[in-house]
Amino acid sequence: MHKALYRAYRPQNFEDVVGQEHIVRTLKNQIENNNVGHAYLFSGTRGTGKTSTAKIFARAVNCENSINQEPCNECEVCKDILHDNIMDVVEIDAASNNSVDDIRELRENVKYSPTKSKYKVYIIDEVHMLSQGAFNALLKTLEEPPSYVIFILATTEPHKIPATILSRCQRFDFKRVTVKDMTLRMQKICKEENIEVEDKALNLIARNSQGALRDALSILEQCISFGDNKIEYKDVVELLGTVNVEQLFELAQCIIDQDTKKSLQILNEFVIWGKDIRNLINDSIDHFRNLMVCKVSTDLDEIISLPEEIIQQLKLQANGVEVNDLIRILNILSLTQDGMKSSSNPRILAEVTVMKIAQPMFDESKEALIKRIENLEKTIESGNIKINTKSNSNNENIIEPEESNVAEVEYEQVKSEDVKLIEASWDKIRKVIKDDKQVPLSVLLGDIDSFNVYENVLYLIYAEGYGFAKKKLNEENTIVYIEKMIRETINRSFSIRVILESEVNNISLEIKDNKMDKGEEILRSTVSEEILEIKDREEEKQD
């Protein structure tokens, strides 16, 4: 009869337990010093060796020919325990034996001395599944057990166990098995099974097992069947539905290069192949996380569990991207990962995400704004822009790029879209102010005749005869308050000026007389003051 790999290669002694050296050392020292406890709690995620270690410990404390505190697995007691032919080692599944009656039966059996061995060992798996009454029934036995009884409680959820139980146990936390340790274990198994395997295939299996060696061996067995005793990287990718590492590097490079079209094409190909879009998001998070680690650390052995050739590729790709960009991308991907859990259309969510991370203009985060400013600075520093002072039909001055691939920057004398936004939102803004218990102010703002916007200044224009309203609103605290309410209501910042209709022409003349060269205005808004001061000094020297 066929035996699953994880059963066939279950650890038979402490030396075989993978990745739990801190626990193995403590248990062996207790056996050597004859200092064995009466109750243990083994906690940790699935597949990390809790039950296997408990069974090894049960044999080690009872072995007749123990060598270096390891069970010999050859004596009568060891063989009986291995084949479940002894009443002195009892394994109980608390998921299906969780009632008070089950624990009472256990308490009755505890009274009887062991038949063959030195200790009676009770291994209670998934102990957190016991009912409250069952825990209460177990408590008395744990508190004052006979000298020949050892309890080993195993659980994946220690937080569900009452504090009264926890305080009576020695707790051992089993760590997730590292990718390196799992890979070495699978290499050893493949060698014994005469399986030809690629190292990067084992690495991919290990990374997809989330620290559970049992899961890794289950995937390995599936891959052996698929590849007819030969395991290749592409076969593992096919079986797991994960993203090929070459695809990940290609997608990441398109995102770094802000090539939205190519990024969406790669995403579409992934969908056409019938792969789970969630895997693409998860693997992309891992990839950009690895790029970020490469940017900030040189000692990568323990931080990135990947083959050396892939780490070298990561280092090379990381040279072309800033940490700020990586933080922005990871923030967006993490939000998408959460959104995927409840999304009815993961593909659209993934496409929007790819557009956001490939084009900072679609993202309003602080990191995206920094990226957009960097792009503009590079355009200006390159000198590939020229100022076209002729006016088009809309009286707009345009700064045109010399080359088609340079970003276009427009200057609008009157931002009519902003005026429309204010007009559409004004009642809402007034209501927010009214709800903030500023009723008189809300009333005054209702008498405004019209609006205008120029260079991010919002003009509140009153008809003649509203001088009192103008004077009241022009108080500094009131202006600051109105600007704050507008910003919080419509997420748009304006400077406020309150004027009468008769002053509109004066304001227009003021703007006309003081208007500076638009190219210099944009430069001064984007380039640091130090650079402009140097520029001015150079011009003075030439004069």
FENQUI-V782857 format. One record per backbone hydrogen bond with DSSP energy under -1.0 kcal/mol. NH is the residue of the N-H (numbers start at 0). CO is the residue of the C=O. If there is no record, write none. Layout:
nh & co
NH & CO
NH & CO
This chain:
nh & co
7 & 3
8 & 4
9 & 6
15 & 12
16 & 13
23 & 19
24 & 20
25 & 21
26 & 22
27 & 23
28 & 24
29 & 25
30 & 26
31 & 27
32 & 28
33 & 30
34 & 29
39 & 150
40 & 169
41 & 152
42 & 171
43 & 154
52 & 48
53 & 49
54 & 50
55 & 51
56 & 52
57 & 53
58 & 54
59 & 55
60 & 56
62 & 58
66 & 69
69 & 66
78 & 74
79 & 75
80 & 76
81 & 77
82 & 78
83 & 80
84 & 79
89 & 120
91 & 122
93 & 124
95 & 92
96 & 92
102 & 98
103 & 99
104 & 100
105 & 101
106 & 102
107 & 103
108 & 104
109 & 105
111 & 108
119 & 147
120 & 87
121 & 149
122 & 89
123 & 151
124 & 91
126 & 153
128 & 125
129 & 126
130 & 97
134 & 130
135 & 131
136 & 132
137 & 133
138 & 134
141 & 137
142 & 138
143 & 139
148 & 145
149 & 119
150 & 37
151 & 121
152 & 39
153 & 123
154 & 41
159 & 156
160 & 157
165 & 161
166 & 162
167 & 164
168 & 165
169 & 38
171 & 40
173 & 42
176 & 210
181 & 177
182 & 178
183 & 179
184 & 180
185 & 181
186 & 182
187 & 183
188 & 184
189 & 185
190 & 186
191 & 187
192 & 188
194 & 189
195 & 228
197 & 230
201 & 197
202 & 198
203 & 199
204 & 200
205 & 201
206 & 202
207 & 203
208 & 205
211 & 208
212 & 46
215 & 211
216 & 212
217 & 213
218 & 214
219 & 215
220 & 216
221 & 217
222 & 218
223 & 219
224 & 220
225 & 221
226 & 222
228 & 223
230 & 195
235 & 231
236 & 232
237 & 233
238 & 234
239 & 235
240 & 236
247 & 243
248 & 244
249 & 245
250 & 246
251 & 247
252 & 248
253 & 249
254 & 250
255 & 251
256 & 252
257 & 254
258 & 253
259 & 257
262 & 258
263 & 259
264 & 260
265 & 261
266 & 262
267 & 263
268 & 264
269 & 265
270 & 266
271 & 267
272 & 268
273 & 270
274 & 269
278 & 275
280 & 276
281 & 277
282 & 278
283 & 279
284 & 280
285 & 281
286 & 282
287 & 283
288 & 284
289 & 285
290 & 286
291 & 287
292 & 288
293 & 289
294 & 290
295 & 291
296 & 292
299 & 297
303 & 299
305 & 303
310 & 306
311 & 307
312 & 308
313 & 309
314 & 310
315 & 311
316 & 312
317 & 313
318 & 314
319 & 316
320 & 317
325 & 321
326 & 322
327 & 323
328 & 324
329 & 325
330 & 326
331 & 327
332 & 328
333 & 329
334 & 330
335 & 331
336 & 332
337 & 333
338 & 334
339 & 335
341 & 338
348 & 344
349 & 345
350 & 346
351 & 347
352 & 348
353 & 349
354 & 350
355 & 351
356 & 352
357 & 353
358 & 354
361 & 358
362 & 359
368 & 364
369 & 365
370 & 366
371 & 367
372 & 368
373 & 369
374 & 370
375 & 371
376 & 372
377 & 373
378 & 374
379 & 375
380 & 376
381 & 377
382 & 379
385 & 399
387 & 397
394 & 391
397 & 387
398 & 408
399 & 385
401 & 383
405 & 402
408 & 398
410 & 396
415 & 413
418 & 414
419 & 415
420 & 416
421 & 417
422 & 418
423 & 419
424 & 420
425 & 421
428 & 424
429 & 425
430 & 426
431 & 427
432 & 428
433 & 429
434 & 430
436 & 433
437 & 432
441 & 437
442 & 438
443 & 439
444 & 440
446 & 443
448 & 460
449 & 460
451 & 458
453 & 456
456 & 453
457 & 494
458 & 451
459 & 496
460 & 449
461 & 498
465 & 462
469 & 465
470 & 466
471 & 467
472 & 468
473 & 469
474 & 471
478 & 474
479 & 475
480 & 476
481 & 477
482 & 478
483 & 479
484 & 480
485 & 481
486 & 482
487 & 483
488 & 484
489 & 485
490 & 486
494 & 455
496 & 457
498 & 459
500 & 461
502 & 499
503 & 500
506 & 502
507 & 503
508 & 504
509 & 505
510 & 506
511 & 507
512 & 508
513 & 509
520 & 516
521 & 517
522 & 518
523 & 519
524 & 520
525 & 522
526 & 522
531 & 527
532 & 528
533 & 529
534 & 530
535 & 531
536 & 532
537 & 533
538 & 534
539 & 535
540 & 536
541 & 537
542 & 538
